[in-house]
Amino acid sequence: MCIGIPGQIIEIIESAQRIAQVDISGRLRTVDLGLLSPDESAVGDWVLVHAGLAVSRMDADEAYRTLALLRELDEFGKEEQP
């Protein structure tokens, strides 16, 4: 199973290579934007990140809902551990 994590583009650091700094839950990650068209990858946009690649653009509401669900899953997993 693969999982993508929402992140917000903070800075385009290499426009020719389409590399950006993306804030993923408070941590900056270097992400390849090459799978997205240039109009889908501006500073402030939300993207779904998997294995260092932005695989799709998403709206802010969807990003916040997804992050909330991931936090719930994390808490659920902590409750299940002995």
ROMARSE-337414 format. One record per residue: residue in one letter; z, x, y of N, C-alpha, C, O in turn. Coordinates in nm, 3 decimals. Layout:
% ROMARSE-337414
+---+---------+---------+---------+---------+---------+---------+---------+---------+---------+---------+---------+---------+
| r |     n_z |     n_x |     n_y |    ca_z |    ca_x |    ca_y |     c_z |     c_x |     c_y |     o_z |     o_x |     o_y |
+---+---------+---------+---------+---------+---------+---------+---------+---------+---------+---------+---------+---------+
| a |       Z |       X |       Y |       Z |       X |       Y |       Z |       X |       Y |       Z |       X |       Y |
...
+---+---------+---------+---------+---------+---------+---------+---------+---------+---------+---------+---------+---------+
END
This chain:
% ROMARSE-337414
+---+---------+---------+---------+---------+---------+---------+---------+---------+---------+---------+---------+---------+
| r |     n_z |     n_x |     n_y |    ca_z |    ca_x |    ca_y |     c_z |     c_x |     c_y |     o_z |     o_x |     o_y |
+---+---------+---------+---------+---------+---------+---------+---------+---------+---------+---------+---------+---------+
| m |   0.000 |   0.085 |  -0.118 |   0.000 |   0.000 |   0.000 |   0.000 |   0.089 |   0.124 |   0.068 |   0.192 |   0.128 |
| c |  -0.076 |   0.050 |   0.222 |  -0.081 |   0.122 |   0.349 |  -0.016 |   0.037 |   0.456 |  -0.019 |  -0.086 |   0.451 |
| i |   0.042 |   0.104 |   0.553 |   0.104 |   0.031 |   0.663 |   0.061 |   0.096 |   0.794 |   0.054 |   0.218 |   0.805 |
| g |   0.032 |   0.012 |   0.890 |  -0.001 |   0.058 |   1.024 |   0.114 |   0.025 |   1.117 |   0.179 |  -0.079 |   1.102 |
| i |   0.139 |   0.110 |   1.213 |   0.248 |   0.093 |   1.307 |   0.189 |   0.078 |   1.448 |   0.104 |   0.158 |   1.488 |
| p |   0.233 |  -0.023 |   1.523 |   0.184 |  -0.037 |   1.660 |   0.233 |   0.076 |   1.749 |   0.347 |   0.121 |   1.738 |
| g |   0.146 |   0.120 |   1.837 |   0.182 |   0.221 |   1.937 |   0.104 |   0.196 |   2.065 |  -0.004 |   0.137 |   2.062 |
| q |   0.160 |   0.241 |   2.176 |   0.095 |   0.223 |   2.305 |   0.041 |   0.356 |   2.354 |   0.112 |   0.456 |   2.355 |
| i |  -0.085 |   0.355 |   2.396 |  -0.149 |   0.477 |   2.446 |  -0.084 |   0.515 |   2.579 |  -0.083 |   0.436 |   2.674 |
| i |  -0.030 |   0.635 |   2.585 |   0.037 |   0.686 |   2.704 |  -0.057 |   0.775 |   2.785 |  -0.056 |   0.773 |   2.908 |
| e |  -0.138 |   0.854 |   2.714 |  -0.225 |   0.949 |   2.781 |  -0.342 |   0.985 |   2.690 |  -0.324 |   1.003 |   2.569 |
| i |  -0.460 |   0.994 |   2.747 |  -0.575 |   1.049 |   2.674 |  -0.572 |   1.199 |   2.701 |  -0.592 |   1.243 |   2.814 |
| i |  -0.547 |   1.278 |   2.596 |  -0.530 |   1.422 |   2.619 |  -0.659 |   1.500 |   2.596 |  -0.675 |   1.610 |   2.650 |
| e |  -0.751 |   1.447 |   2.517 |  -0.881 |   1.510 |   2.493 |  -0.985 |   1.399 |   2.489 |  -1.007 |   1.337 |   2.385 |
| s |  -1.049 |   1.374 |   2.602 |  -1.144 |   1.262 |   2.606 |  -1.266 |   1.288 |   2.519 |  -1.316 |   1.195 |   2.456 |
| a |  -1.316 |   1.409 |   2.514 |  -1.435 |   1.439 |   2.433 |  -1.407 |   1.420 |   2.284 |  -1.490 |   1.366 |   2.211 |
| q |  -1.290 |   1.465 |   2.238 |  -1.253 |   1.451 |   2.097 |  -1.183 |   1.319 |   2.068 |  -1.154 |   1.287 |   1.953 |
| r |  -1.154 |   1.241 |   2.173 |  -1.090 |   1.110 |   2.162 |  -0.951 |   1.121 |   2.099 |  -0.920 |   1.054 |   2.001 |
| i |  -0.868 |   1.206 |   2.158 |  -0.730 |   1.228 |   2.114 |  -0.636 |   1.178 |   2.222 |  -0.659 |   1.199 |   2.341 |
| a |  -0.529 |   1.111 |   2.180 |  -0.435 |   1.053 |   2.277 |  -0.291 |   1.079 |   2.235 |  -0.261 |   1.106 |   2.118 |
| q |  -0.202 |   1.070 |   2.334 |  -0.058 |   1.064 |   2.308 |  -0.023 |   0.916 |   2.301 |  -0.055 |   0.839 |   2.393 |
| v |   0.041 |   0.877 |   2.194 |   0.075 |   0.736 |   2.171 |   0.225 |   0.725 |   2.149 |   0.283 |   0.802 |   2.072 |
| d |   0.286 |   0.630 |   2.217 |   0.429 |   0.603 |   2.200 |   0.445 |   0.506 |   2.083 |   0.404 |   0.391 |   2.090 |
| i |   0.508 |   0.557 |   1.977 |   0.535 |   0.476 |   1.859 |   0.686 |   0.466 |   1.845 |   0.751 |   0.559 |   1.798 |
| s |   0.740 |   0.353 |   1.886 |   0.885 |   0.329 |   1.879 |   0.965 |   0.439 |   1.946 |   1.066 |   0.485 |   1.893 |
| g |   0.919 |   0.481 |   2.063 |   0.993 |   0.580 |   2.140 |   0.961 |   0.724 |   2.109 |   1.016 |   0.815 |   2.172 |
| r |   0.874 |   0.748 |   2.014 |   0.834 |   0.884 |   1.979 |   0.688 |   0.904 |   2.013 |   0.604 |   0.820 |   1.980 |
| l |   0.657 |   1.015 |   2.079 |   0.518 |   1.046 |   2.112 |   0.450 |   1.110 |   1.993 |   0.502 |   1.204 |   1.932 |
| r |   0.333 |   1.058 |   1.962 |   0.253 |   1.110 |   1.852 |   0.112 |   1.138 |   1.902 |   0.061 |   1.068 |   1.990 |
| t |   0.051 |   1.238 |   1.847 |  -0.089 |   1.266 |   1.876 |  -0.172 |   1.184 |   1.779 |  -0.154 |   1.191 |   1.658 |
| v |  -0.265 |   1.104 |   1.835 |  -0.341 |   1.008 |   1.754 |  -0.489 |   1.024 |   1.784 |  -0.530 |   1.040 |   1.899 |
| d |  -0.570 |   1.019 |   1.679 |  -0.715 |   1.024 |   1.689 |  -0.767 |   0.882 |   1.717 |  -0.739 |   0.790 |   1.640 |
| l |  -0.840 |   0.867 |   1.826 |  -0.896 |   0.737 |   1.864 |  -1.041 |   0.720 |   1.819 |  -1.106 |   0.623 |   1.858 |
| g |  -1.091 |   0.811 |   1.739 |  -1.232 |   0.815 |   1.703 |  -1.285 |   0.691 |   1.633 |  -1.405 |   0.666 |   1.637 |
| l |  -1.200 |   0.612 |   1.568 |  -1.246 |   0.492 |   1.500 |  -1.266 |   0.374 |   1.595 |  -1.324 |   0.272 |   1.557 |
| l |  -1.218 |   0.387 |   1.719 |  -1.229 |   0.281 |   1.818 |  -1.341 |   0.312 |   1.916 |  -1.373 |   0.429 |   1.940 |
| s |  -1.401 |   0.208 |   1.971 |  -1.499 |   0.232 |   2.076 |  -1.424 |   0.271 |   2.203 |  -1.308 |   0.234 |   2.220 |
| p |  -1.488 |   0.344 |   2.292 |  -1.419 |   0.391 |   2.414 |  -1.357 |   0.277 |   2.497 |  -1.255 |   0.298 |   2.562 |
| d |  -1.417 |   0.158 |   2.495 |  -1.360 |   0.048 |   2.572 |  -1.238 |  -0.014 |   2.505 |  -1.173 |  -0.101 |   2.563 |
| e |  -1.205 |   0.029 |   2.383 |  -1.087 |  -0.020 |   2.312 |  -0.969 |   0.078 |   2.320 |  -0.870 |   0.060 |   2.250 |
| s |  -0.980 |   0.178 |   2.404 |  -0.878 |   0.283 |   2.398 |  -0.847 |   0.342 |   2.536 |  -0.877 |   0.458 |   2.563 |
| a |  -0.787 |   0.261 |   2.620 |  -0.746 |   0.307 |   2.753 |  -0.594 |   0.321 |   2.758 |  -0.522 |   0.261 |   2.678 |
| v |  -0.547 |   0.401 |   2.852 |  -0.403 |   0.416 |   2.873 |  -0.343 |   0.276 |   2.893 |  -0.394 |   0.195 |   2.970 |
| g |  -0.233 |   0.250 |   2.823 |  -0.166 |   0.121 |   2.830 |  -0.202 |   0.027 |   2.717 |  -0.129 |  -0.068 |   2.691 |
| d |  -0.314 |   0.052 |   2.649 |  -0.355 |  -0.033 |   2.537 |  -0.264 |  -0.010 |   2.417 |  -0.208 |   0.098 |   2.399 |
| w |  -0.249 |  -0.113 |   2.336 |  -0.176 |  -0.105 |   2.210 |  -0.276 |  -0.087 |   2.097 |  -0.381 |  -0.152 |   2.095 |
| v |  -0.243 |   0.002 |   2.004 |  -0.329 |   0.028 |   1.888 |  -0.244 |   0.027 |   1.762 |  -0.124 |   0.052 |   1.765 |
| l |  -0.310 |  -0.001 |   1.651 |  -0.245 |   0.005 |   1.521 |  -0.276 |   0.142 |   1.462 |  -0.392 |   0.178 |   1.445 |
| v |  -0.171 |   0.219 |   1.431 |  -0.186 |   0.359 |   1.388 |  -0.150 |   0.373 |   1.241 |  -0.046 |   0.326 |   1.195 |
| h |  -0.239 |   0.439 |   1.168 |  -0.215 |   0.472 |   1.027 |  -0.260 |   0.615 |   1.004 |  -0.375 |   0.649 |   1.031 |
| a |  -0.170 |   0.697 |   0.955 |  -0.201 |   0.837 |   0.918 |  -0.266 |   0.914 |   1.033 |  -0.359 |   0.991 |   1.011 |
| g |  -0.217 |   0.892 |   1.153 |  -0.266 |   0.967 |   1.268 |  -0.394 |   0.914 |   1.330 |  -0.449 |   0.975 |   1.422 |
| l |  -0.442 |   0.801 |   1.279 |  -0.565 |   0.740 |   1.330 |  -0.535 |   0.602 |   1.387 |  -0.463 |   0.523 |   1.327 |
| a |  -0.591 |   0.574 |   1.504 |  -0.585 |   0.438 |   1.558 |  -0.694 |   0.359 |   1.486 |  -0.813 |   0.386 |   1.504 |
| v |  -0.654 |   0.261 |   1.406 |  -0.752 |   0.188 |   1.325 |  -0.799 |   0.059 |   1.391 |  -0.905 |   0.007 |   1.356 |
| s |  -0.723 |   0.007 |   1.488 |  -0.767 |  -0.111 |   1.562 |  -0.684 |  -0.124 |   1.689 |  -0.576 |  -0.067 |   1.701 |
| r |  -0.737 |  -0.200 |   1.782 |  -0.665 |  -0.233 |   1.905 |  -0.593 |  -0.365 |   1.880 |  -0.641 |  -0.448 |   1.804 |
| m |  -0.479 |  -0.383 |   1.943 |  -0.405 |  -0.508 |   1.929 |  -0.347 |  -0.548 |   2.063 |  -0.327 |  -0.464 |   2.151 |
| d |  -0.320 |  -0.678 |   2.080 |  -0.262 |  -0.720 |   2.207 |  -0.111 |  -0.694 |   2.204 |  -0.052 |  -0.676 |   2.098 |
| a |  -0.050 |  -0.693 |   2.321 |   0.091 |  -0.659 |   2.335 |   0.181 |  -0.755 |   2.257 |   0.278 |  -0.712 |   2.195 |
| d |   0.150 |  -0.884 |   2.260 |   0.233 |  -0.981 |   2.187 |   0.234 |  -0.953 |   2.037 |   0.339 |  -0.956 |   1.973 |
| e |   0.117 |  -0.926 |   1.982 |   0.109 |  -0.894 |   1.840 |   0.185 |  -0.765 |   1.809 |   0.252 |  -0.755 |   1.706 |
| a |   0.175 |  -0.667 |   1.897 |   0.245 |  -0.540 |   1.877 |   0.396 |  -0.563 |   1.875 |   0.466 |  -0.511 |   1.787 |
| y |   0.448 |  -0.639 |   1.971 |   0.592 |  -0.664 |   1.976 |   0.639 |  -0.743 |   1.854 |   0.746 |  -0.714 |   1.800 |
| r |   0.561 |  -0.841 |   1.810 |   0.599 |  -0.918 |   1.690 |   0.602 |  -0.828 |   1.567 |   0.693 |  -0.837 |   1.485 |
| t |   0.503 |  -0.742 |   1.555 |   0.496 |  -0.651 |   1.441 |   0.614 |  -0.553 |   1.442 |   0.675 |  -0.529 |   1.338 |
| l |   0.645 |  -0.498 |   1.558 |   0.759 |  -0.406 |   1.568 |   0.890 |  -0.476 |   1.533 |   0.976 |  -0.417 |   1.466 |
| a |   0.906 |  -0.600 |   1.576 |   1.027 |  -0.676 |   1.542 |   1.037 |  -0.697 |   1.391 |   1.145 |  -0.683 |   1.334 |
| l |   0.926 |  -0.730 |   1.327 |   0.927 |  -0.748 |   1.181 |   0.959 |  -0.618 |   1.109 |   1.032 |  -0.618 |   1.010 |
| l |   0.906 |  -0.508 |   1.157 |   0.936 |  -0.379 |   1.094 |   1.084 |  -0.343 |   1.109 |   1.143 |  -0.287 |   1.018 |
| r |   1.143 |  -0.375 |   1.224 |   1.287 |  -0.350 |   1.242 |   1.368 |  -0.437 |   1.146 |   1.467 |  -0.391 |   1.089 |
| e |   1.326 |  -0.563 |   1.128 |   1.396 |  -0.651 |   1.032 |   1.388 |  -0.594 |   0.891 |   1.487 |  -0.595 |   0.819 |
| l |   1.271 |  -0.547 |   0.852 |   1.256 |  -0.488 |   0.719 |   1.344 |  -0.365 |   0.702 |   1.403 |  -0.345 |   0.596 |
| d |   1.354 |  -0.285 |   0.806 |   1.439 |  -0.167 |   0.801 |   1.585 |  -0.207 |   0.781 |   1.655 |  -0.148 |   0.699 |
| e |   1.629 |  -0.306 |   0.855 |   1.767 |  -0.353 |   0.841 |   1.791 |  -0.413 |   0.702 |   1.896 |  -0.392 |   0.642 |
| f |   1.694 |  -0.488 |   0.653 |   1.706 |  -0.546 |   0.520 |   1.719 |  -0.437 |   0.415 |   1.801 |  -0.447 |   0.323 |
| g |   1.638 |  -0.332 |   0.427 |   1.645 |  -0.221 |   0.333 |   1.778 |  -0.150 |   0.335 |   1.825 |  -0.105 |   0.231 |
| k |   1.841 |  -0.140 |   0.452 |   1.971 |  -0.077 |   0.463 |   2.078 |  -0.161 |   0.395 |   2.171 |  -0.107 |   0.335 |
| e |   2.067 |  -0.293 |   0.404 |   2.163 |  -0.383 |   0.342 |   2.156 |  -0.376 |   0.190 |   2.257 |  -0.394 |   0.122 |
| e |   2.036 |  -0.351 |   0.136 |   2.015 |  -0.349 |  -0.008 |   2.065 |  -0.221 |  -0.073 |   2.087 |  -0.220 |  -0.195 |
| q |   2.084 |  -0.114 |   0.002 |   2.127 |   0.012 |  -0.057 |   2.275 |   0.006 |  -0.090 |   2.355 |  -0.050 |  -0.015 |
| p |   2.313 |   0.066 |  -0.206 |   2.455 |   0.065 |  -0.246 |   2.541 |   0.156 |  -0.159 |   2.662 |   0.166 |  -0.180 |
+---+---------+---------+---------+---------+---------+---------+---------+---------+---------+---------+---------+---------+
END
